[in-house]
Amino acid sequence: MKTITIIGGGASGMIAAITAAQESGNHIILLERQARVGRKLLSTGNGRCNLTNLNVCRESYHGSYADFVLPSLEKFGVNDTLDFFRNLGLITVAEPDGRVYPLSNHASSVVDVLRFALERDNIELRAGQSVSSLKRRGGRFIVGTDEGEISCDFVIVACGGAAGANLGGVADGYRLLEMCGHSRTRLYPSLVQVKTDPVYPRALKGVKADAAVSLLAGKHILARNRGEVLFTDYGLSGPAIFEVSRCVSTSGGGLTVNLDLLADFSEDELTTIIARRSVTAPQLPANQLLTGALHNRLGQMVCKYAGISGGGSVGQLTPDEIRAVARAAKNFTLDVCGVAGFDCAQVTAGGISTAEFDPETMESCLVPGLFACGEVLDVDGDCGGFNLQWAWSSGHLAGGLGK
Ligand SMILES: Cc1cc2nc3c(=O)[nH]c(=O)nc-3n(C[C@H](O)[C@H](O)[C@H](O)COP(=O)(O)OP(=O)(O)OC[C@H]3O[C@@H](n4cnc5c(N)ncnc54)[C@H](O)[C@@H]3O)c2cc1C
């Protein structure tokens, strides 16, 4: 009988435990510091749990050595993940953009099927037990918990990252692996809100828009995305902003974010469209020029940004002023002040150095018998189910204990 201690009952720890338990000769102790397993999972995907994405590929992942993900995605990819969950009784649906959710639309369905699968004779679940130390002694691992020591043959560190602190994100996994000689890269919040000069966003708080987002350092474009942007009192949120937030986090100061709020039209086309208003409704206040093209408050704010106040009427605007409004709608640019912290982030960029782990097995190259999986490693994915896919793929591999 081999004893395997898994530290962390989140996404990667639970799949690692279920996989390791398939060997009847394994005794698995799954330690979770929170009162229940899968607490963060319950909040994923706005409570719907976007558990994977049909378009997973190498380019969806980042880290110092992003190719590290390839063997685990090959060995346990999206189809294997869907089969795994189908076998546990979970029915899923894929949205047109490839995001996969439980049919129930409730993250609790994902957590429930995992919880039920953990109910096996060879899995001992100890919730509410936190691990504070990890060392080798006499050829075995000694796991120090707040309720005493556990001696075991193998350890899988599945403690997650520092993101989502209010949902249990902690730095414990980094510390435990550092105790075993592993090194860590710098940590950054990713998939997180971006703080900007708040003047315009604050006045637009709660307004959503479809925009082509470009993150710029001077004139150089660092990242682009297209999708929903939400204006908030500190800056910008929403999926399209989350996608460029990693780059904000890691690129230092002096950045601007440019929103093209009418990306399907050229500046000339837009100028022609809005110029018609000076013929069809010349009596309207000038700051209504974009009414019908954008959310009313946003349209008025873009006019203000272009230097047009509500004072005059549309009919009084000069051709240059109309063009300036079209240009502002396509270049609504805000100075970036940084990102919100780890509390608000969905994932941690950076982590334990993947150069020190075997990508074929997730086993430590420094300490045989020690495995790590999930967000604790220096791997982070894009928004859209990619981070959970990494947790499932790497957790499944780690649970195989090198086989
Ligand atoms: C709000 C939010 C929404 C998200 N939505 C999505 C989404 O829809 N799709 C997606 O792909 N990704 C999403 N993510 C990211 C995804 O949830 C994580 O990347 C993923 O859960 C990481 O899995 P993990 O197993 O590495 O860590 P976790 O799932 O965080 O699990 C780690 C577990 O280890 C436990 N632990 C930590 N330290 C100790 C210790 N010392 N002793 C014992 N136990 C310990 C923690 O309590 C936790 O339960 C979201 C994240 C957040 C915060």
The ligand as an SDF file (V2000), in Angstrom:
LIG
                    3D

 53 58  0  0  0  0  0  0  0  0999 V2000
  -13.6670   34.3230   -9.5580 C   0  0  0  0  0  0  0  0  0  0  0  0
  -12.9370   33.3120  -10.3990 C   0  0  0  0  0  0  0  0  0  0  0  0
  -13.5450   32.8190  -11.5400 C   0  0  0  0  0  0  0  0  0  0  0  0
  -12.8670   31.9120  -12.3580 C   0  0  0  0  0  0  0  0  0  0  0  0
  -13.5220   31.3920  -13.4400 N   0  0  0  0  0  0  0  0  0  0  0  0
  -12.8850   30.4840  -14.2200 C   0  0  0  0  0  0  0  0  0  0  0  0
  -13.5660   29.8640  -15.3000 C   0  0  0  0  0  0  0  0  0  0  0  0
  -14.7760   30.0540  -15.5120 O   0  0  0  0  0  0  0  0  0  0  0  0
  -12.8590   28.9920  -16.0830 N   0  0  0  0  0  0  0  0  0  0  0  0
  -11.5440   28.7060  -15.8480 C   0  0  0  0  0  0  0  0  0  0  0  0
  -10.9520   27.9250  -16.5830 O   0  0  0  0  0  0  0  0  0  0  0  0
  -10.8950   29.2180  -14.7790 N   0  0  0  0  0  0  0  0  0  0  0  0
  -11.5360   30.0860  -13.9610 C   0  0  0  0  0  0  0  0  0  0  0  0
  -10.8830   30.5980  -12.8730 N   0  0  0  0  0  0  0  0  0  0  0  0
   -9.5060   30.1140  -12.5730 C   0  0  0  0  0  0  0  0  0  0  0  0
   -9.5650   28.7020  -11.9480 C   0  0  0  0  0  0  0  0  0  0  0  0
  -10.5690   28.6620  -10.9610 O   0  0  0  0  0  0  0  0  0  0  0  0
   -8.2280   28.3080  -11.3320 C   0  0  0  0  0  0  0  0  0  0  0  0
   -7.1850   28.5160  -12.2660 O   0  0  0  0  0  0  0  0  0  0  0  0
   -8.2470   26.8520  -10.8820 C   0  0  0  0  0  0  0  0  0  0  0  0
   -9.2450   26.6570   -9.8920 O   0  0  0  0  0  0  0  0  0  0  0  0
   -6.9050   26.4240  -10.3410 C   0  0  0  0  0  0  0  0  0  0  0  0
   -7.0180   25.1120   -9.8670 O   0  0  0  0  0  0  0  0  0  0  0  0
   -6.0270   24.6160   -8.7290 P   0  0  0  0  0  0  0  0  0  0  0  0
   -6.4390   23.2430   -8.3770 O   0  0  0  0  0  0  0  0  0  0  0  0
   -4.6360   24.8600   -9.1180 O   0  0  0  0  0  0  0  0  0  0  0  0
   -6.3150   25.5970   -7.5000 O   0  0  0  0  0  0  0  0  0  0  0  0
   -7.6480   25.8500   -6.6780 P   0  0  0  0  0  0  0  0  0  0  0  0
   -8.8290   25.4260   -7.4440 O   0  0  0  0  0  0  0  0  0  0  0  0
   -7.5380   27.2370   -6.2030 O   0  0  0  0  0  0  0  0  0  0  0  0
   -7.5090   24.8480   -5.4490 O   0  0  0  0  0  0  0  0  0  0  0  0
   -6.4690   24.9610   -4.5020 C   0  0  0  0  0  0  0  0  0  0  0  0
   -6.9990   24.4320   -3.1930 C   0  0  0  0  0  0  0  0  0  0  0  0
   -5.9000   24.2530   -2.2910 O   0  0  0  0  0  0  0  0  0  0  0  0
   -6.3250   24.6320   -1.0080 C   0  0  0  0  0  0  0  0  0  0  0  0
   -5.1400   24.9510   -0.2190 N   0  0  0  0  0  0  0  0  0  0  0  0
   -4.2920   25.9910   -0.3970 C   0  0  0  0  0  0  0  0  0  0  0  0
   -3.3180   25.9660    0.5310 N   0  0  0  0  0  0  0  0  0  0  0  0
   -3.5400   24.8830    1.2990 C   0  0  0  0  0  0  0  0  0  0  0  0
   -2.8830   24.3470    2.4370 C   0  0  0  0  0  0  0  0  0  0  0  0
   -1.7960   24.9070    2.9760 N   0  0  0  0  0  0  0  0  0  0  0  0
   -3.3740   23.2080    3.0000 N   0  0  0  0  0  0  0  0  0  0  0  0
   -4.4940   22.6180    2.4910 C   0  0  0  0  0  0  0  0  0  0  0  0
   -5.1750   23.1050    1.4180 N   0  0  0  0  0  0  0  0  0  0  0  0
   -4.6940   24.2250    0.8260 C   0  0  0  0  0  0  0  0  0  0  0  0
   -7.2210   25.8400   -1.2760 C   0  0  0  0  0  0  0  0  0  0  0  0
   -8.0910   26.0900   -0.1790 O   0  0  0  0  0  0  0  0  0  0  0  0
   -7.9570   25.3980   -2.5280 C   0  0  0  0  0  0  0  0  0  0  0  0
   -9.1620   24.7360   -2.2520 O   0  0  0  0  0  0  0  0  0  0  0  0
  -11.5440   31.4950  -12.0320 C   0  0  0  0  0  0  0  0  0  0  0  0
  -10.9450   31.9850  -10.8710 C   0  0  0  0  0  0  0  0  0  0  0  0
  -11.6170   32.8830  -10.0500 C   0  0  0  0  0  0  0  0  0  0  0  0
  -10.9540   33.3980   -8.7990 C   0  0  0  0  0  0  0  0  0  0  0  0
  1  2  1  0
  2  3  1  0
  2 52  2  0
  3  4  2  0
  4  5  1  0
  4 50  1  0
  5  6  2  0
  6  7  1  0
  6 13  1  0
  7  8  2  0
  7  9  1  0
  9 10  1  0
 10 11  2  0
 10 12  1  0
 12 13  2  0
 13 14  1  0
 14 15  1  0
 14 50  1  0
 15 16  1  0
 16 17  1  0
 16 18  1  0
 18 19  1  0
 18 20  1  0
 20 21  1  0
 20 22  1  0
 22 23  1  0
 23 24  1  0
 24 25  2  0
 24 26  1  0
 24 27  1  0
 27 28  1  0
 28 29  2  0
 28 30  1  0
 28 31  1  0
 31 32  1  0
 32 33  1  0
 33 34  1  0
 33 48  1  0
 34 35  1  0
 35 36  1  0
 35 46  1  0
 36 37  1  0
 36 45  1  0
 37 38  2  0
 38 39  1  0
 39 40  1  0
 39 45  2  0
 40 41  1  0
 40 42  2  0
 42 43  1  0
 43 44  2  0
 44 45  1  0
 46 47  1  0
 46 48  1  0
 48 49  1  0
 50 51  2  0
 51 52  1  0
 52 53  1  0
M  END
$$$$
